[in-house]
């Protein structure tokens, strides 16, 4: 989804050039619905406040590296402490946490409601029925790492299955195709995501807890962002969304105003009067 429409800014060359510049660069991973929603929302809010905002679509690894180098100011979709722990170990000393805006976000393995599977343990011995594949997303994602290296071994599935990698959009397309044809499929997913309201799907139970405990969805920033942009940091610390707010914004962006995130945010803000003022007023 192309979120980088509208206001643009000059190229980023580290935090020293950022001070009081009113130019901000937000990083986003394409296809991560909650991150796309939060990023589009804050692009609008910050633009309204006089900032020139650039949105850069990057894979997870390059995005964290870009923040560590000062080329990206903010990332609103950092899953901590678990999913992105590898990136935080690598770059955390060059970053800062701004706030948690969604407190409990689990990684999941999902199937259509008509699936005979109910638990991850039910996958054992059925690899041939699924082509030995669990349909995944980007290889750089923490969801892929947890699914492939922790979940499969925990349930003795690593000899039968592989978590495939492509993109979130491709995974969702395969999910929709399978459901339309009433075929079995297993996908990696997470909550919150609009797919749960659009498709007849449910999560497989994880009695061993192999997918990890739910993370918080964090806003993180390049080092010294809070010192350079104390006003923006104070707004972001107040930022919180509940399931209803986030789900409705995701639906507007992904479905009702597809390809027009700015219009989706305008519609959402009109339906949620006072939301912006609660943080920036």
C-alpha positions in Angstrom: 0.0 0.0 0.0 1.5 3.3 -1.1 1.4 5.5 2.0 4.1 7.8 0.8 1.7 10.2 -0.9 1.4 13.9 -0.2 3.9 15.8 1.7 7.6 15.0 1.1 10.8 15.9 2.8 14.4 16.2 1.9 16.6 13.2 2.2 17.6 12.2 5.8 21.2 12.4 6.8 21.1 11.6 10.5 19.9 13.1 13.7 22.1 16.2 13.6 20.3 17.5 10.5 16.9 16.7 12.1 17.0 19.2 14.9 14.1 21.7 14.6 13.9 21.0 10.9 10.1 20.1 11.0 11.0 17.3 8.5 10.1 13.8 9.8 10.6 10.4 8.2 8.3 7.5 9.3 9.2 3.9 8.5 6.5 1.3 7.6 6.5 -2.3 6.6 4.1 -2.9 3.7 1.2 -5.2 4.5 1.4 -4.9 8.2 -2.1 -3.5 8.7 -1.7 -2.0 12.2 1.5 -0.3 11.2 0.1 1.1 8.0 -2.9 2.4 9.9 -0.9 4.0 12.7 1.6 5.5 10.2 -1.1 7.0 8.0 -2.8 8.4 11.0 0.3 10.1 12.3 1.3 11.3 8.9 -2.0 13.2 8.9 -1.7 14.5 12.5 1.9 15.6 12.0 1.2 17.3 8.7 -1.7 19.2 10.3 0.8 20.4 12.9 3.1 21.8 10.2 5.6 19.0 9.8 6.8 17.8 6.4 6.4 14.0 6.5 7.9 11.3 4.4 6.8 7.7 4.7 9.4 5.1 3.7 8.4 1.5 3.0 11.1 -0.8 4.1 11.6 -4.4 5.2 12.0 -4.9 8.9 15.8 -5.3 9.0 16.6 -2.3 6.8 14.0 -0.2 8.7 15.7 -0.8 12.1 19.1 -0.2 10.5 17.8 3.0 9.0 16.6 4.2 12.5 20.0 3.3 14.0 21.7 5.3 11.3 19.4 8.3 11.9 17.8 8.0 8.4 14.4 7.1 9.8 12.9 9.0 12.7 10.0 6.9 13.8 8.6 3.4 13.5 5.1 2.8 14.9 5.0 -1.0 14.6 7.8 -2.3 16.8 6.7 -5.6 18.5 8.5 -5.9 21.8 9.9 -7.6 23.8 9.5 -10.9 21.8 8.9 -10.7 18.0 11.5 -8.1 17.2 14.0 -9.1 20.0 16.8 -9.9 17.5 16.6 -6.4 16.0 16.4 -4.8 19.4 19.5 -6.7 20.5 21.3 -5.5 17.4 20.2 -1.9 17.2 18.6 -1.1 20.6 21.5 0.9 21.9 21.0 3.4 19.0 17.3 3.6 19.4 14.8 4.8 22.0 11.3 3.6 23.0 8.7 6.3 22.9 5.6 4.5 24.0 3.3 1.4 23.8 0.1 2.2 21.9 -1.4 -1.3 21.6 -0.6 -3.4 24.7 -1.4 -7.0 23.8 -0.7 -8.3 20.2 -0.2 -12.0 19.8 1.4 -13.9 16.9 -0.9 -16.6 15.5 -1.3 -19.5 13.2 -4.7 -19.3 11.5 -7.0 -21.6 9.5 -10.4 -21.2 7.8 -13.4 -22.0 10.1 -14.2 -25.1 8.2 -10.7 -26.6 8.8 -10.5 -29.9 10.7 -7.6 -28.5 12.7 -8.1 -27.0 16.1 -4.6 -27.0 17.6 -1.0 -26.7 16.3 -0.6 -30.3 17.6 -3.2 -31.4 15.0 -0.8 -30.6 12.2 1.4 -33.6 13.1 1.2 -36.3 10.5 -0.8 -34.2 8.0 2.0 -32.5 6.2 1.2 -34.1 2.9 -2.4 -32.7 3.1 -1.0 -29.2 3.1 1.9 -29.7 0.7 4.3 -29.4 3.7 3.6 -25.6 3.8 2.5 -23.1 6.3 2.0 -19.9 4.3 4.1 -17.1 5.8 5.0 -13.5 5.1 8.3 -11.6 4.8 11.4 -13.6 5.7 12.7 -10.6 7.7 9.7 -10.6 9.9 9.8 -11.8 13.5 6.7 -13.8 12.8 8.6 -15.9 10.3 11.4 -16.5 12.7 9.1 -17.5 15.6 7.0 -19.8 13.4 9.9 -21.5 11.6 12.5 -21.8 14.3 10.4 -22.1 17.5 6.9 -23.3 16.7 7.7 -26.1 14.2 10.3 -27.7 16.4 8.2 -27.4 19.6 5.4 -29.5 18.0 7.8 -31.9 16.1 6.7 -30.4 12.8 10.0 -29.3 11.4 10.5 -32.5 9.3 7.0 -32.1 7.8 6.5 -28.4 7.2 8.2 -25.3 6.1 7.0 -21.8 6.7 7.0 -20.2 3.2 8.1 -16.6 2.7 6.9 -14.0 0.2 5.0 -11.0 1.4 2.0 -10.2 3.6 -0.1 -9.3 0.6 0.8 -12.6 -1.1 -0.2 -14.5 2.0 -3.5 -12.8 2.2 -4.1 -13.4 -1.5 -3.5 -17.2 -1.0 -5.8 -17.2 2.0 -8.6 -15.6 0.1 -8.1 -17.9 -2.9 -8.2 -21.0 -0.7 -11.3 -19.9 1.2 -13.1 -19.1 -2.1 -12.3 -22.6 -3.3 -13.1 -24.1 0.2 -9.7 -25.6 0.4 -7.6 -26.2 3.5 -4.8 -23.7 4.2 -2.6 -22.7 7.2 -1.2 -19.2 7.4 0.9 -17.2 9.8 -1.0 -14.2 11.1 -1.2 -11.8 14.0 -3.7 -9.8 16.0 -4.9 -7.1 15.5 -5.5 -7.6 11.8 -8.5 -6.8 9.6 -8.3 -10.3 8.1 -10.2 -11.6 11.1 -13.3 -9.6 10.2 -13.0 -10.0 6.5 -12.4 -13.8 6.3 -14.0 -16.8 8.2 -10.9 -17.8 10.0 -9.8 -18.7 13.5 -6.5 -19.3 15.4 -5.1 -22.7 16.1 -4.6 -23.3 19.8 -1.0 -23.2 21.0 -0.9 -25.3 24.2 2.9 -25.2 24.3 3.0 -21.4 24.0 5.5 -21.8 21.1 4.4 -18.6 19.4 5.4 -16.6 22.5 3.5 -14.3 24.8 1.7 -11.3 23.2 3.9 -8.3 22.6 3.2 -4.7 22.9 3.1 -2.6 19.7 5.6 0.2 20.4 6.6 3.4 18.8 10.3 3.5 18.6 12.6 6.2 17.3 16.2 7.0 16.4 18.5 8.0 19.3 17.9 11.5 20.7 14.5 11.9 19.0 12.9 12.8 22.3 15.5 15.5 22.8 15.3 16.8 19.3 11.5 16.6 19.0 10.1 16.8 22.6 6.7 18.0 21.4 6.2 15.2 19.0 7.5 12.7 21.5 5.0 13.9 24.1 2.1 13.5 21.7 3.2 10.0 20.8 3.5 9.0 24.5 -0.2 9.7 24.8 -1.1 7.7 21.7 -3.3 4.6 22.4 -5.8 2.7 20.3 -8.3 0.0 21.3 -9.6 -2.9 19.2 -12.6 -1.0 17.9 -10.6 2.1 16.9 -7.8 0.2 15.3 -10.1 -2.3 13.5 -12.2 0.5 12.0 -9.2 2.4 10.7 -7.6 -0.8 9.3 -10.8 -1.6 7.5 -11.1 1.9 6.0 -7.5 1.8 4.7 -7.4 -1.8 3.5 -10.9 -2.1 2.1 -13.1 1.0 1.8 -10.5 3.5 0.7 -7.9 1.0 -0.8 -4.9 2.9 -2.2 -6.1 6.2 -0.6 -4.9 6.1 3.0 -5.1 9.9 3.4 -8.8 9.8 2.6 -9.3 6.9 4.9 -7.7 8.7 7.8 -9.8 11.8 7.1 -13.0 9.7 7.3 -11.8 8.0 10.5 -11.0 11.2 12.2 -14.4 12.6 11.3 -16.0 9.5 12.9 -13.7 9.8 16.0 -14.0 13.5 17.0 -11.6 14.5 19.7 -9.1 11.7 19.1 -6.4 14.0 17.7 -7.1 16.7 20.2 -6.7 14.2 23.1 -3.0 13.8 22.2 -2.0 17.1 20.7 -4.3 19.6 22.5 
